[in-house]
Amino acid sequence: MDRISFRVDPALKRRLEAEAKAAGVSPSDLAREAVREHLERLKPTETCHDIARRLGILGVYQDTPADLSTNPAHMEGFGGGG
């Protein structure tokens, strides 16, 4: 594994050490997991398209116009536009 280092204030260090001890892991393990979780939240692993596909809601309507999503005429009355 590569090594990085960063500074924390004494109170954060004490809290990290206490939480790590309570969990039975090293402070490095706890910090590594915290960084991993934070980075995962920043970049969702699933796109909206992936979620829709997983839920089975893509292509559920049949016999609709081919240009339903691109032709403004089909959107009249939606969203207050016109």
PDB file of N, CA, C and O in Angstrom:
ATOM      1  N   MET A   1       0.845  -1.191   0.000  1.00  0.00           N
ATOM      2  CA  MET A   1       0.000   0.000   0.000  1.00  0.00           C
ATOM      3  C   MET A   1       0.881   1.241   0.000  1.00  0.00           C
ATOM      4  O   MET A   1       1.970   1.249   0.575  1.00  0.00           O
ATOM      5  N   ASP A   2       0.397   2.279  -0.648  1.00  0.00           N
ATOM      6  CA  ASP A   2       1.090   3.562  -0.597  1.00  0.00           C
ATOM      7  C   ASP A   2       0.785   4.246   0.722  1.00  0.00           C
ATOM      8  O   ASP A   2      -0.205   3.936   1.385  1.00  0.00           O
ATOM      9  N   ARG A   3       1.632   5.163   1.086  1.00  0.00           N
ATOM     10  CA  ARG A   3       1.460   5.885   2.333  1.00  0.00           C
ATOM     11  C   ARG A   3       1.208   7.352   2.015  1.00  0.00           C
ATOM     12  O   ARG A   3       1.861   7.932   1.147  1.00  0.00           O
ATOM     13  N   ILE A   4       0.252   7.947   2.727  1.00  0.00           N
ATOM     14  CA  ILE A   4       0.046   9.396   2.696  1.00  0.00           C
ATOM     15  C   ILE A   4       0.031   9.861   4.141  1.00  0.00           C
ATOM     16  O   ILE A   4      -0.188   9.064   5.054  1.00  0.00           O
ATOM     17  N   SER A   5       0.258  11.123   4.344  1.00  0.00           N
ATOM     18  CA  SER A   5       0.168  11.640   5.702  1.00  0.00           C
ATOM     19  C   SER A   5      -0.509  12.997   5.659  1.00  0.00           C
ATOM     20  O   SER A   5      -0.407  13.735   4.679  1.00  0.00           O
ATOM     21  N   PHE A   6      -1.195  13.305   6.730  1.00  0.00           N
ATOM     22  CA  PHE A   6      -1.848  14.607   6.859  1.00  0.00           C
ATOM     23  C   PHE A   6      -1.957  14.939   8.327  1.00  0.00           C
ATOM     24  O   PHE A   6      -1.873  14.055   9.180  1.00  0.00           O
ATOM     25  N   ARG A   7      -2.141  16.185   8.619  1.00  0.00           N
ATOM     26  CA  ARG A   7      -2.192  16.646  10.002  1.00  0.00           C
ATOM     27  C   ARG A   7      -3.642  16.777  10.458  1.00  0.00           C
ATOM     28  O   ARG A   7      -4.523  17.158   9.686  1.00  0.00           O
ATOM     29  N   VAL A   8      -3.865  16.455  11.717  1.00  0.00           N
ATOM     30  CA  VAL A   8      -5.170  16.649  12.344  1.00  0.00           C
ATOM     31  C   VAL A   8      -4.956  17.336  13.681  1.00  0.00           C
ATOM     32  O   VAL A   8      -3.880  17.244  14.273  1.00  0.00           O
ATOM     33  N   ASP A   9      -5.979  18.020  14.150  1.00  0.00           N
ATOM     34  CA  ASP A   9      -5.844  18.670  15.452  1.00  0.00           C
ATOM     35  C   ASP A   9      -5.906  17.602  16.551  1.00  0.00           C
ATOM     36  O   ASP A   9      -6.417  16.506  16.320  1.00  0.00           O
ATOM     37  N   PRO A  10      -5.389  17.918  17.742  1.00  0.00           N
ATOM     38  CA  PRO A  10      -5.311  16.924  18.821  1.00  0.00           C
ATOM     39  C   PRO A  10      -6.658  16.302  19.191  1.00  0.00           C
ATOM     40  O   PRO A  10      -6.729  15.111  19.492  1.00  0.00           O
ATOM     41  N   ALA A  11      -7.714  17.095  19.169  1.00  0.00           N
ATOM     42  CA  ALA A  11      -9.032  16.556  19.533  1.00  0.00           C
ATOM     43  C   ALA A  11      -9.498  15.516  18.511  1.00  0.00           C
ATOM     44  O   ALA A  11     -10.055  14.483  18.882  1.00  0.00           O
ATOM     45  N   LEU A  12      -9.271  15.791  17.229  1.00  0.00           N
ATOM     46  CA  LEU A  12      -9.656  14.831  16.194  1.00  0.00           C
ATOM     47  C   LEU A  12      -8.824  13.565  16.305  1.00  0.00           C
ATOM     48  O   LEU A  12      -9.339  12.466  16.099  1.00  0.00           O
ATOM     49  N   LYS A  13      -7.554  13.704  16.624  1.00  0.00           N
ATOM     50  CA  LYS A  13      -6.680  12.537  16.795  1.00  0.00           C
ATOM     51  C   LYS A  13      -7.165  11.669  17.950  1.00  0.00           C
ATOM     52  O   LYS A  13      -7.223  10.446  17.827  1.00  0.00           O
ATOM     53  N   ARG A  14      -7.509  12.291  19.062  1.00  0.00           N
ATOM     54  CA  ARG A  14      -8.007  11.533  20.211  1.00  0.00           C
ATOM     55  C   ARG A  14      -9.301  10.800  19.870  1.00  0.00           C
ATOM     56  O   ARG A  14      -9.495   9.642  20.239  1.00  0.00           O
ATOM     57  N   ARG A  15     -10.173  11.496  19.163  1.00  0.00           N
ATOM     58  CA  ARG A  15     -11.450  10.874  18.781  1.00  0.00           C
ATOM     59  C   ARG A  15     -11.222   9.706  17.821  1.00  0.00           C
ATOM     60  O   ARG A  15     -11.835   8.649  17.969  1.00  0.00           O
ATOM     61  N   LEU A  16     -10.343   9.896  16.843  1.00  0.00           N
ATOM     62  CA  LEU A  16     -10.017   8.830  15.895  1.00  0.00           C
ATOM     63  C   LEU A  16      -9.455   7.622  16.630  1.00  0.00           C
ATOM     64  O   LEU A  16      -9.866   6.490  16.372  1.00  0.00           O
ATOM     65  N   GLU A  17      -8.529   7.852  17.533  1.00  0.00           N
ATOM     66  CA  GLU A  17      -7.920   6.753  18.276  1.00  0.00           C
ATOM     67  C   GLU A  17      -8.945   6.031  19.150  1.00  0.00           C
ATOM     68  O   GLU A  17      -8.925   4.804  19.246  1.00  0.00           O
ATOM     69  N   ALA A  18      -9.834   6.784  19.784  1.00  0.00           N
ATOM     70  CA  ALA A  18     -10.862   6.179  20.632  1.00  0.00           C
ATOM     71  C   ALA A  18     -11.832   5.342  19.807  1.00  0.00           C
ATOM     72  O   ALA A  18     -12.180   4.228  20.198  1.00  0.00           O
ATOM     73  N   GLU A  19     -12.272   5.876  18.662  1.00  0.00           N
ATOM     74  CA  GLU A  19     -13.196   5.135  17.793  1.00  0.00           C
ATOM     75  C   GLU A  19     -12.542   3.882  17.234  1.00  0.00           C
ATOM     76  O   GLU A  19     -13.172   2.828  17.152  1.00  0.00           O
ATOM     77  N   ALA A  20     -11.277   4.000  16.852  1.00  0.00           N
ATOM     78  CA  ALA A  20     -10.555   2.845  16.315  1.00  0.00           C
ATOM     79  C   ALA A  20     -10.418   1.768  17.380  1.00  0.00           C
ATOM     80  O   ALA A  20     -10.608   0.586  17.095  1.00  0.00           O
ATOM     81  N   LYS A  21     -10.093   2.165  18.597  1.00  0.00           N
ATOM     82  CA  LYS A  21      -9.935   1.202  19.694  1.00  0.00           C
ATOM     83  C   LYS A  21     -11.258   0.503  19.976  1.00  0.00           C
ATOM     84  O   LYS A  21     -11.296  -0.712  20.175  1.00  0.00           O
ATOM     85  N   ALA A  22     -12.342   1.275  19.993  1.00  0.00           N
ATOM     86  CA  ALA A  22     -13.668   0.703  20.252  1.00  0.00           C
ATOM     87  C   ALA A  22     -14.065  -0.286  19.158  1.00  0.00           C
ATOM     88  O   ALA A  22     -14.742  -1.277  19.429  1.00  0.00           O
ATOM     89  N   ALA A  23     -13.645  -0.015  17.925  1.00  0.00           N
ATOM     90  CA  ALA A  23     -13.981  -0.889  16.798  1.00  0.00           C
ATOM     91  C   ALA A  23     -12.997  -2.040  16.645  1.00  0.00           C
ATOM     92  O   ALA A  23     -13.234  -2.963  15.865  1.00  0.00           O
ATOM     93  N   GLY A  24     -11.891  -1.988  17.387  1.00  0.00           N
ATOM     94  CA  GLY A  24     -10.895  -3.043  17.300  1.00  0.00           C
ATOM     95  C   GLY A  24     -10.071  -3.005  16.028  1.00  0.00           C
ATOM     96  O   GLY A  24      -9.621  -4.037  15.529  1.00  0.00           O
ATOM     97  N   VAL A  25      -9.879  -1.789  15.507  1.00  0.00           N
ATOM     98  CA  VAL A  25      -9.067  -1.618  14.297  1.00  0.00           C
ATOM     99  C   VAL A  25      -8.036  -0.529  14.561  1.00  0.00           C
ATOM    100  O   VAL A  25      -8.079   0.153  15.585  1.00  0.00           O
ATOM    101  N   SER A  26      -7.112  -0.377  13.623  1.00  0.00           N
ATOM    102  CA  SER A  26      -6.113   0.678  13.780  1.00  0.00           C
ATOM    103  C   SER A  26      -6.701   2.020  13.345  1.00  0.00           C
ATOM    104  O   SER A  26      -7.653   2.057  12.565  1.00  0.00           O
ATOM    105  N   PRO A  27      -6.142   3.116  13.843  1.00  0.00           N
ATOM    106  CA  PRO A  27      -6.584   4.430  13.357  1.00  0.00           C
ATOM    107  C   PRO A  27      -6.436   4.544  11.835  1.00  0.00           C
ATOM    108  O   PRO A  27      -7.271   5.163  11.176  1.00  0.00           O
ATOM    109  N   SER A  28      -5.378   3.948  11.279  1.00  0.00           N
ATOM    110  CA  SER A  28      -5.198   3.987   9.824  1.00  0.00           C
ATOM    111  C   SER A  28      -6.330   3.273   9.107  1.00  0.00           C
ATOM    112  O   SER A  28      -6.825   3.753   8.087  1.00  0.00           O
ATOM    113  N   ASP A  29      -6.745   2.114   9.642  1.00  0.00           N
ATOM    114  CA  ASP A  29      -7.863   1.379   9.030  1.00  0.00           C
ATOM    115  C   ASP A  29      -9.129   2.217   9.034  1.00  0.00           C
ATOM    116  O   ASP A  29      -9.847   2.285   8.037  1.00  0.00           O
ATOM    117  N   LEU A  30      -9.392   2.853  10.167  1.00  0.00           N
ATOM    118  CA  LEU A  30     -10.598   3.671  10.289  1.00  0.00           C
ATOM    119  C   LEU A  30     -10.544   4.873   9.345  1.00  0.00           C
ATOM    120  O   LEU A  30     -11.534   5.191   8.685  1.00  0.00           O
ATOM    121  N   ALA A  31      -9.389   5.541   9.279  1.00  0.00           N
ATOM    122  CA  ALA A  31      -9.247   6.696   8.395  1.00  0.00           C
ATOM    123  C   ALA A  31      -9.367   6.272   6.928  1.00  0.00           C
ATOM    124  O   ALA A  31     -10.005   6.960   6.132  1.00  0.00           O
ATOM    125  N   ARG A  32      -8.756   5.146   6.576  1.00  0.00           N
ATOM    126  CA  ARG A  32      -8.814   4.645   5.201  1.00  0.00           C
ATOM    127  C   ARG A  32     -10.268   4.376   4.792  1.00  0.00           C
ATOM    128  O   ARG A  32     -10.687   4.740   3.693  1.00  0.00           O
ATOM    129  N   GLU A  33     -11.028   3.739   5.683  1.00  0.00           N
ATOM    130  CA  GLU A  33     -12.432   3.439   5.382  1.00  0.00           C
ATOM    131  C   GLU A  33     -13.252   4.726   5.268  1.00  0.00           C
ATOM    132  O   GLU A  33     -14.134   4.826   4.415  1.00  0.00           O
ATOM    133  N   ALA A  34     -12.966   5.700   6.116  1.00  0.00           N
ATOM    134  CA  ALA A  34     -13.688   6.978   6.059  1.00  0.00           C
ATOM    135  C   ALA A  34     -13.436   7.677   4.726  1.00  0.00           C
ATOM    136  O   ALA A  34     -14.364   8.203   4.112  1.00  0.00           O
ATOM    137  N   VAL A  35     -12.191   7.680   4.283  1.00  0.00           N
ATOM    138  CA  VAL A  35     -11.863   8.308   2.996  1.00  0.00           C
ATOM    139  C   VAL A  35     -12.549   7.549   1.864  1.00  0.00           C
ATOM    140  O   VAL A  35     -13.108   8.164   0.957  1.00  0.00           O
ATOM    141  N   ARG A  36     -12.510   6.228   1.910  1.00  0.00           N
ATOM    142  CA  ARG A  36     -13.147   5.410   0.866  1.00  0.00           C
ATOM    143  C   ARG A  36     -14.644   5.712   0.792  1.00  0.00           C
ATOM    144  O   ARG A  36     -15.179   5.932  -0.295  1.00  0.00           O
ATOM    145  N   GLU A  37     -15.316   5.722   1.933  1.00  0.00           N
ATOM    146  CA  GLU A  37     -16.751   6.002   1.964  1.00  0.00           C
ATOM    147  C   GLU A  37     -17.056   7.402   1.443  1.00  0.00           C
ATOM    148  O   GLU A  37     -18.021   7.598   0.705  1.00  0.00           O
ATOM    149  N   HIS A  38     -16.242   8.365   1.825  1.00  0.00           N
ATOM    150  CA  HIS A  38     -16.446   9.737   1.357  1.00  0.00           C
ATOM    151  C   HIS A  38     -16.323   9.814  -0.160  1.00  0.00           C
ATOM    152  O   HIS A  38     -17.160  10.433  -0.817  1.00  0.00           O
ATOM    153  N   LEU A  39     -15.307   9.203  -0.714  1.00  0.00           N
ATOM    154  CA  LEU A  39     -15.105   9.247  -2.162  1.00  0.00           C
ATOM    155  C   LEU A  39     -16.203   8.510  -2.908  1.00  0.00           C
ATOM    156  O   LEU A  39     -16.578   8.925  -4.005  1.00  0.00           O
ATOM    157  N   GLU A  40     -16.721   7.443  -2.354  1.00  0.00           N
ATOM    158  CA  GLU A  40     -17.831   6.726  -2.988  1.00  0.00           C
ATOM    159  C   GLU A  40     -19.082   7.595  -3.039  1.00  0.00           C
ATOM    160  O   GLU A  40     -19.825   7.562  -4.020  1.00  0.00           O
ATOM    161  N   ARG A  41     -19.315   8.370  -1.985  1.00  0.00           N
ATOM    162  CA  ARG A  41     -20.482   9.262  -1.980  1.00  0.00           C
ATOM    163  C   ARG A  41     -20.343  10.366  -3.014  1.00  0.00           C
ATOM    164  O   ARG A  41     -21.347  10.834  -3.551  1.00  0.00           O
ATOM    165  N   LEU A  42     -19.127  10.791  -3.301  1.00  0.00           N
ATOM    166  CA  LEU A  42     -18.920  11.858  -4.277  1.00  0.00           C
ATOM    167  C   LEU A  42     -19.212  11.407  -5.704  1.00  0.00           C
ATOM    168  O   LEU A  42     -19.657  12.197  -6.537  1.00  0.00           O
ATOM    169  N   LYS A  43     -18.959  10.143  -5.974  1.00  0.00           N
ATOM    170  CA  LYS A  43     -19.165   9.612  -7.322  1.00  0.00           C
ATOM    171  C   LYS A  43     -20.088   8.406  -7.243  1.00  0.00           C
ATOM    172  O   LYS A  43     -19.642   7.301  -6.933  1.00  0.00           O
ATOM    173  N   PRO A  44     -21.370   8.611  -7.520  1.00  0.00           N
ATOM    174  CA  PRO A  44     -22.297   7.486  -7.443  1.00  0.00           C
ATOM    175  C   PRO A  44     -21.847   6.345  -8.361  1.00  0.00           C
ATOM    176  O   PRO A  44     -21.361   6.575  -9.468  1.00  0.00           O
ATOM    177  N   THR A  45     -22.017   5.135  -7.885  1.00  0.00           N
ATOM    178  CA  THR A  45     -21.635   3.987  -8.693  1.00  0.00           C
ATOM    179  C   THR A  45     -22.690   3.665  -9.738  1.00  0.00           C
ATOM    180  O   THR A  45     -22.395   2.982 -10.719  1.00  0.00           O
ATOM    181  N   GLU A  46     -23.924   4.147  -9.543  1.00  0.00           N
ATOM    182  CA  GLU A  46     -24.988   3.914 -10.505  1.00  0.00           C
ATOM    183  C   GLU A  46     -25.472   5.239 -11.064  1.00  0.00           C
ATOM    184  O   GLU A  46     -25.635   6.212 -10.327  1.00  0.00           O
ATOM    185  N   THR A  47     -25.699   5.274 -12.353  1.00  0.00           N
ATOM    186  CA  THR A  47     -26.310   6.444 -12.973  1.00  0.00           C
ATOM    187  C   THR A  47     -27.829   6.322 -12.855  1.00  0.00           C
ATOM    188  O   THR A  47     -28.344   5.269 -12.479  1.00  0.00           O
ATOM    189  N   CYS A  48     -28.529   7.381 -13.172  1.00  0.00           N
ATOM    190  CA  CYS A  48     -29.998   7.324 -13.179  1.00  0.00           C
ATOM    191  C   CYS A  48     -30.468   6.261 -14.169  1.00  0.00           C
ATOM    192  O   CYS A  48     -31.425   5.532 -13.907  1.00  0.00           O
ATOM    193  N   HIS A  49     -29.788   6.184 -15.300  1.00  0.00           N
ATOM    194  CA  HIS A  49     -30.132   5.185 -16.313  1.00  0.00           C
ATOM    195  C   HIS A  49     -29.945   3.777 -15.750  1.00  0.00           C
ATOM    196  O   HIS A  49     -30.785   2.906 -15.977  1.00  0.00           O
ATOM    197  N   ASP A  50     -28.854   3.547 -15.020  1.00  0.00           N
ATOM    198  CA  ASP A  50     -28.609   2.235 -14.406  1.00  0.00           C
ATOM    199  C   ASP A  50     -29.721   1.878 -13.423  1.00  0.00           C
ATOM    200  O   ASP A  50     -30.203   0.745 -13.404  1.00  0.00           O
ATOM    201  N   ILE A  51     -30.119   2.843 -12.613  1.00  0.00           N
ATOM    202  CA  ILE A  51     -31.172   2.598 -11.626  1.00  0.00           C
ATOM    203  C   ILE A  51     -32.488   2.288 -12.311  1.00  0.00           C
ATOM    204  O   ILE A  51     -33.189   1.355 -11.917  1.00  0.00           O
ATOM    205  N   ALA A  52     -32.834   3.064 -13.340  1.00  0.00           N
ATOM    206  CA  ALA A  52     -34.076   2.824 -14.080  1.00  0.00           C
ATOM    207  C   ALA A  52     -34.062   1.444 -14.726  1.00  0.00           C
ATOM    208  O   ALA A  52     -35.073   0.742 -14.711  1.00  0.00           O
ATOM    209  N   ARG A  53     -32.938   1.055 -15.288  1.00  0.00           N
ATOM    210  CA  ARG A  53     -32.829  -0.270 -15.892  1.00  0.00           C
ATOM    211  C   ARG A  53     -33.009  -1.352 -14.818  1.00  0.00           C
ATOM    212  O   ARG A  53     -33.731  -2.326 -15.033  1.00  0.00           O
ATOM    213  N   ARG A  54     -32.357  -1.181 -13.672  1.00  0.00           N
ATOM    214  CA  ARG A  54     -32.460  -2.164 -12.596  1.00  0.00           C
ATOM    215  C   ARG A  54     -33.888  -2.287 -12.090  1.00  0.00           C
ATOM    216  O   ARG A  54     -34.340  -3.381 -11.753  1.00  0.00           O
ATOM    217  N   LEU A  55     -34.603  -1.164 -12.038  1.00  0.00           N
ATOM    218  CA  LEU A  55     -35.984  -1.174 -11.566  1.00  0.00           C
ATOM    219  C   LEU A  55     -36.973  -1.648 -12.628  1.00  0.00           C
ATOM    220  O   LEU A  55     -38.149  -1.868 -12.339  1.00  0.00           O
ATOM    221  N   GLY A  56     -36.490  -1.801 -13.848  1.00  0.00           N
ATOM    222  CA  GLY A  56     -37.358  -2.281 -14.924  1.00  0.00           C
ATOM    223  C   GLY A  56     -38.340  -1.250 -15.427  1.00  0.00           C
ATOM    224  O   GLY A  56     -39.422  -1.601 -15.898  1.00  0.00           O
ATOM    225  N   ILE A  57     -37.975   0.031 -15.335  1.00  0.00           N
ATOM    226  CA  ILE A  57     -38.915   1.072 -15.780  1.00  0.00           C
ATOM    227  C   ILE A  57     -38.506   1.712 -17.102  1.00  0.00           C
ATOM    228  O   ILE A  57     -39.098   2.712 -17.508  1.00  0.00           O
ATOM    229  N   LEU A  58     -37.517   1.160 -17.772  1.00  0.00           N
ATOM    230  CA  LEU A  58     -37.160   1.657 -19.099  1.00  0.00           C
ATOM    231  C   LEU A  58     -38.020   0.952 -20.144  1.00  0.00           C
ATOM    232  O   LEU A  58     -38.169  -0.269 -20.123  1.00  0.00           O
ATOM    233  N   GLY A  59     -38.574   1.732 -21.044  1.00  0.00           N
ATOM    234  CA  GLY A  59     -39.333   1.135 -22.139  1.00  0.00           C
ATOM    235  C   GLY A  59     -40.631   0.468 -21.718  1.00  0.00           C
ATOM    236  O   GLY A  59     -41.059  -0.497 -22.351  1.00  0.00           O
ATOM    237  N   VAL A  60     -41.270   0.967 -20.657  1.00  0.00           N
ATOM    238  CA  VAL A  60     -42.485   0.316 -20.183  1.00  0.00           C
ATOM    239  C   VAL A  60     -43.728   0.749 -20.951  1.00  0.00           C
ATOM    240  O   VAL A  60     -44.762   0.084 -20.878  1.00  0.00           O
ATOM    241  N   TYR A  61     -43.642   1.854 -21.684  1.00  0.00           N
ATOM    242  CA  TYR A  61     -44.796   2.319 -22.444  1.00  0.00           C
ATOM    243  C   TYR A  61     -44.686   1.864 -23.890  1.00  0.00           C
ATOM    244  O   TYR A  61     -43.635   1.987 -24.519  1.00  0.00           O
ATOM    245  N   GLN A  62     -45.781   1.339 -24.403  1.00  0.00           N
ATOM    246  CA  GLN A  62     -45.799   0.882 -25.783  1.00  0.00           C
ATOM    247  C   GLN A  62     -46.714   1.782 -26.597  1.00  0.00           C
ATOM    248  O   GLN A  62     -47.562   2.487 -26.049  1.00  0.00           O
ATOM    249  N   ASP A  63     -46.537   1.750 -27.887  1.00  0.00           N
ATOM    250  CA  ASP A  63     -47.370   2.514 -28.821  1.00  0.00           C
ATOM    251  C   ASP A  63     -47.323   4.017 -28.562  1.00  0.00           C
ATOM    252  O   ASP A  63     -48.349   4.695 -28.627  1.00  0.00           O
ATOM    253  N   THR A  64     -46.142   4.533 -28.271  1.00  0.00           N
ATOM    254  CA  THR A  64     -45.965   5.967 -28.099  1.00  0.00           C
ATOM    255  C   THR A  64     -45.243   6.515 -29.322  1.00  0.00           C
ATOM    256  O   THR A  64     -44.582   5.759 -30.035  1.00  0.00           O
ATOM    257  N   PRO A  65     -45.357   7.820 -29.579  1.00  0.00           N
ATOM    258  CA  PRO A  65     -44.654   8.403 -30.728  1.00  0.00           C
ATOM    259  C   PRO A  65     -43.138   8.211 -30.603  1.00  0.00           C
ATOM    260  O   PRO A  65     -42.600   8.274 -29.497  1.00  0.00           O
ATOM    261  N   ALA A  66     -42.461   7.983 -31.696  1.00  0.00           N
ATOM    262  CA  ALA A  66     -41.007   7.772 -31.691  1.00  0.00           C
ATOM    263  C   ALA A  66     -40.261   9.008 -31.203  1.00  0.00           C
ATOM    264  O   ALA A  66     -39.160   8.897 -30.664  1.00  0.00           O
ATOM    265  N   ASP A  67     -40.859  10.191 -31.390  1.00  0.00           N
ATOM    266  CA  ASP A  67     -40.191  11.433 -30.999  1.00  0.00           C
ATOM    267  C   ASP A  67     -40.753  11.992 -29.685  1.00  0.00           C
ATOM    268  O   ASP A  67     -40.701  13.200 -29.454  1.00  0.00           O
ATOM    269  N   LEU A  68     -41.278  11.132 -28.840  1.00  0.00           N
ATOM    270  CA  LEU A  68     -41.930  11.571 -27.604  1.00  0.00           C
ATOM    271  C   LEU A  68     -41.031  12.446 -26.731  1.00  0.00           C
ATOM    272  O   LEU A  68     -41.499  13.422 -26.143  1.00  0.00           O
ATOM    273  N   SER A  69     -39.765  12.109 -26.645  1.00  0.00           N
ATOM    274  CA  SER A  69     -38.892  12.861 -25.751  1.00  0.00           C
ATOM    275  C   SER A  69     -38.251  14.080 -26.395  1.00  0.00           C
ATOM    276  O   SER A  69     -37.597  14.864 -25.708  1.00  0.00           O
ATOM    277  N   THR A  70     -38.422  14.254 -27.687  1.00  0.00           N
ATOM    278  CA  THR A  70     -37.744  15.361 -28.376  1.00  0.00           C
ATOM    279  C   THR A  70     -38.688  16.359 -29.024  1.00  0.00           C
ATOM    280  O   THR A  70     -38.262  17.474 -29.327  1.00  0.00           O
ATOM    281  N   ASN A  71     -39.918  16.022 -29.245  1.00  0.00           N
ATOM    282  CA  ASN A  71     -40.847  16.907 -29.931  1.00  0.00           C
ATOM    283  C   ASN A  71     -41.602  17.757 -28.915  1.00  0.00           C
ATOM    284  O   ASN A  71     -42.365  17.221 -28.111  1.00  0.00           O
ATOM    285  N   PRO A  72     -41.402  19.074 -28.936  1.00  0.00           N
ATOM    286  CA  PRO A  72     -42.066  19.954 -27.967  1.00  0.00           C
ATOM    287  C   PRO A  72     -43.590  19.864 -28.005  1.00  0.00           C
ATOM    288  O   PRO A  72     -44.248  20.150 -27.004  1.00  0.00           O
ATOM    289  N   ALA A  73     -44.152  19.476 -29.132  1.00  0.00           N
ATOM    290  CA  ALA A  73     -45.612  19.384 -29.229  1.00  0.00           C
ATOM    291  C   ALA A  73     -46.168  18.365 -28.228  1.00  0.00           C
ATOM    292  O   ALA A  73     -47.289  18.519 -27.744  1.00  0.00           O
ATOM    293  N   HIS A  74     -45.401  17.345 -27.922  1.00  0.00           N
ATOM    294  CA  HIS A  74     -45.859  16.331 -26.972  1.00  0.00           C
ATOM    295  C   HIS A  74     -45.780  16.824 -25.531  1.00  0.00           C
ATOM    296  O   HIS A  74     -46.318  16.178 -24.631  1.00  0.00           O
ATOM    297  N   MET A  75     -45.127  17.946 -25.300  1.00  0.00           N
ATOM    298  CA  MET A  75     -44.936  18.459 -23.945  1.00  0.00           C
ATOM    299  C   MET A  75     -45.902  19.589 -23.595  1.00  0.00           C
ATOM    300  O   MET A  75     -45.822  20.152 -22.504  1.00  0.00           O
ATOM    301  N   GLU A  76     -46.804  19.924 -24.498  1.00  0.00           N
ATOM    302  CA  GLU A  76     -47.756  20.999 -24.227  1.00  0.00           C
ATOM    303  C   GLU A  76     -48.560  20.675 -22.975  1.00  0.00           C
ATOM    304  O   GLU A  76     -49.096  19.577 -22.825  1.00  0.00           O
ATOM    305  N   GLY A  77     -48.630  21.664 -22.077  1.00  0.00           N
ATOM    306  CA  GLY A  77     -49.374  21.501 -20.859  1.00  0.00           C
ATOM    307  C   GLY A  77     -48.532  20.977 -19.696  1.00  0.00           C
ATOM    308  O   GLY A  77     -49.046  20.853 -18.584  1.00  0.00           O
ATOM    309  N   PHE A  78     -47.281  20.672 -19.916  1.00  0.00           N
ATOM    310  CA  PHE A  78     -46.407  20.190 -18.853  1.00  0.00           C
ATOM    311  C   PHE A  78     -45.407  21.268 -18.476  1.00  0.00           C
ATOM    312  O   PHE A  78     -44.810  21.889 -19.356  1.00  0.00           O
ATOM    313  N   GLY A  79     -45.215  21.499 -17.194  1.00  0.00           N
ATOM    314  CA  GLY A  79     -44.153  22.377 -16.703  1.00  0.00           C
ATOM    315  C   GLY A  79     -44.421  23.855 -16.832  1.00  0.00           C
ATOM    316  O   GLY A  79     -43.514  24.645 -16.571  1.00  0.00           O
ATOM    317  N   GLY A  80     -45.566  24.265 -17.203  1.00  0.00           N
ATOM    318  CA  GLY A  80     -45.899  25.680 -17.254  1.00  0.00           C
ATOM    319  C   GLY A  80     -45.326  26.421 -18.449  1.00  0.00           C
ATOM    320  O   GLY A  80     -45.520  27.630 -18.577  1.00  0.00           O
ATOM    321  N   GLY A  81     -44.619  25.712 -19.330  1.00  0.00           N
ATOM    322  CA  GLY A  81     -44.027  26.370 -20.510  1.00  0.00           C
ATOM    323  C   GLY A  81     -45.045  26.672 -21.577  1.00  0.00           C
ATOM    324  O   GLY A  81     -45.241  27.839 -21.918  1.00  0.00           O
ATOM    325  N   GLY A  82     -45.677  25.701 -22.098  1.00  0.00           N
ATOM    326  CA  GLY A  82     -46.663  26.049 -23.108  1.00  0.00           C
ATOM    327  C   GLY A  82     -46.793  25.105 -24.129  1.00  0.00           C
ATOM    328  O   GLY A  82     -47.598  25.291 -25.042  1.00  0.00           O
TER     329      GLY A  82
END
